[in-house]
Amino acid sequence: MILGLAGWSGSGKTTLLKNLLPELRKINISVSTLKHAHEGFEIDKPGKDSYIHRESGAQEVLISSNKRFALMSEYADKELSLDKLIEKLTPVDLIIVEGWKKEKIKKIEVFRSEVNKPLLAEKDKNIIAIATTDKNIKIKNTVLLDLNNYKNIAKFIKNLIEQENII
């Protein structure tokens, strides 16, 4: 299942994810995450061999150790689509996507009124739930989740996965 996390900068998406991932693992849900970066980014360190390989023209550089690997791919044309990126992941129960706001995927909005931005759920019909501390929000066909109750949010997601697997 693919599930988006939506919200304005500073709303707490990363904090939610940091606390939600262990809860999902406790209930045996395997998870991969995809994070969209608006600008170019570096995951390698200048001066390291793998950095030099890429900077010197390697189209792909795979770096690995006994614990993990990272594949860096360069592309000059256009950015890869969400579907193409998902194809590169190992199959899991759940892929949580942060970014790609315009994609037509189910999303949970992370909302904090102190960010002083409007609810995205008012315009984005793909938002099925709002994780917030504000109990006065009412959006039709949208579930309200306590932003600080990670266990409950994990149960909500597990139910979504189970419903999707039945249909």
C-alpha positions in Angstrom: 0.0 0.0 0.0 1.2 3.5 -0.7 0.3 6.3 1.8 1.2 9.9 1.5 2.1 12.2 4.4 1.0 15.8 3.6 1.4 19.0 5.6 3.0 22.4 5.6 6.7 22.8 6.5 6.9 22.8 10.3 3.7 20.8 10.8 5.5 17.8 12.3 5.6 15.2 9.5 9.1 14.0 10.3 8.4 13.9 14.0 5.3 11.9 13.3 7.2 9.5 11.1 10.0 9.1 13.5 7.6 8.0 16.2 5.2 6.1 14.0 7.8 3.8 12.3 8.6 1.9 15.6 4.8 1.4 16.2 4.3 0.0 12.8 7.2 -2.4 13.2 5.7 -3.6 16.6 2.6 -4.7 14.7 4.7 -6.4 12.0 4.2 -3.9 9.2 7.2 -3.6 7.0 7.7 0.0 5.8 9.8 1.9 3.2 9.7 5.7 2.9 10.2 8.0 0.0 11.0 11.7 0.7 10.9 14.3 -2.1 13.7 16.9 -2.0 12.8 20.2 -3.7 16.5 21.0 -4.6 19.5 19.0 -5.4 20.9 17.1 -2.4 24.0 15.2 -1.3 24.1 12.0 0.6 27.8 11.4 0.0 30.8 13.3 1.4 33.2 15.4 -0.7 36.6 13.7 -0.9 35.3 10.1 -0.5 35.9 7.7 -3.3 32.2 7.2 -4.1 31.7 11.0 -4.3 34.7 11.3 -6.7 33.3 8.5 -8.8 30.0 10.3 -9.2 31.5 13.8 -9.7 33.9 12.3 -12.4 31.0 11.0 -14.5 29.7 7.7 -13.2 26.0 7.5 -14.0 25.4 5.3 -11.0 27.4 4.7 -7.8 26.5 1.9 -5.4 28.2 2.0 -2.0 27.8 -0.9 0.4 29.0 -2.1 3.7 28.1 -5.0 6.0 25.0 -3.1 7.2 23.5 -1.2 4.3 23.9 0.0 0.7 23.0 3.2 -1.1 22.6 3.6 -4.8 23.0 7.1 -6.2 21.8 7.6 -9.8 22.3 10.7 -11.9 19.8 11.8 -14.5 20.1 14.8 -16.7 16.6 14.7 -18.1 13.5 15.0 -16.0 12.9 13.8 -12.5 11.6 10.2 -12.1 7.9 9.7 -11.5 6.7 8.4 -8.2 5.7 5.1 -9.8 9.3 4.7 -11.3 10.8 5.4 -7.9 8.5 2.9 -6.2 9.6 0.2 -8.7 13.1 0.6 -7.3 12.1 -0.4 -3.8 12.0 -3.9 -2.3 8.3 -5.0 -1.8 7.0 -4.1 1.7 3.6 -3.8 3.3 3.6 0.0 3.3 5.4 2.7 1.4 5.0 6.1 3.1 5.6 9.0 0.7 6.4 12.6 1.8 6.1 15.1 -0.9 4.5 14.5 -4.3 1.5 16.5 -3.1 -0.3 16.4 -6.4 -0.2 12.6 -6.6 -3.6 10.9 -6.4 -2.8 8.6 -3.5 -4.4 8.2 0.0 -2.8 10.7 2.4 -2.8 11.6 6.0 -2.4 15.3 6.6 -0.3 16.5 9.6 -1.9 19.7 10.8 -0.9 22.2 13.5 -2.9 25.4 13.8 0.2 27.3 15.1 1.8 26.9 11.6 -0.9 29.4 10.5 -1.6 27.7 7.2 -4.9 26.4 5.9 -5.9 22.7 6.0 -4.9 20.9 2.8 -7.8 18.5 3.3 -10.2 21.3 2.3 -9.0 21.1 -1.3 -7.2 17.7 -1.5 -9.8 14.9 -1.7 -7.1 12.3 -1.4 -6.6 13.2 2.3 -8.4 10.5 4.2 -7.3 11.5 7.7 -5.9 14.5 9.6 -3.3 13.9 12.4 -3.7 17.0 14.7 -4.0 18.2 18.3 -6.9 20.4 17.2 -10.1 18.6 18.2 -12.4 21.2 16.5 -11.6 20.3 12.9 -14.5 18.8 10.9 -13.9 17.9 7.3 -16.4 15.6 5.6 -15.2 12.0 4.9 -12.0 12.6 6.8 -11.0 10.8 10.0 -9.5 12.9 12.9 -6.4 11.3 14.5 -4.6 12.5 17.7 -1.2 13.6 16.4 0.5 12.4 19.6 -1.2 8.9 19.7 1.3 7.0 17.5 -0.1 3.6 18.5 -3.6 4.6 17.3 -2.3 6.1 14.1 -0.5 2.8 13.5 -3.7 0.9 14.1 -5.6 3.2 11.6 -2.9 2.5 9.0 -3.0 -1.3 9.7 -6.8 -1.2 9.1 -6.3 0.6 5.8 -3.8 -2.0 4.7 -6.1 -4.8 5.6 -9.1 -3.2 3.8 -6.9 -2.7 0.7 -5.8 -6.4 0.7 -9.5 -7.6 1.0 -10.7 -5.6 -2.0 
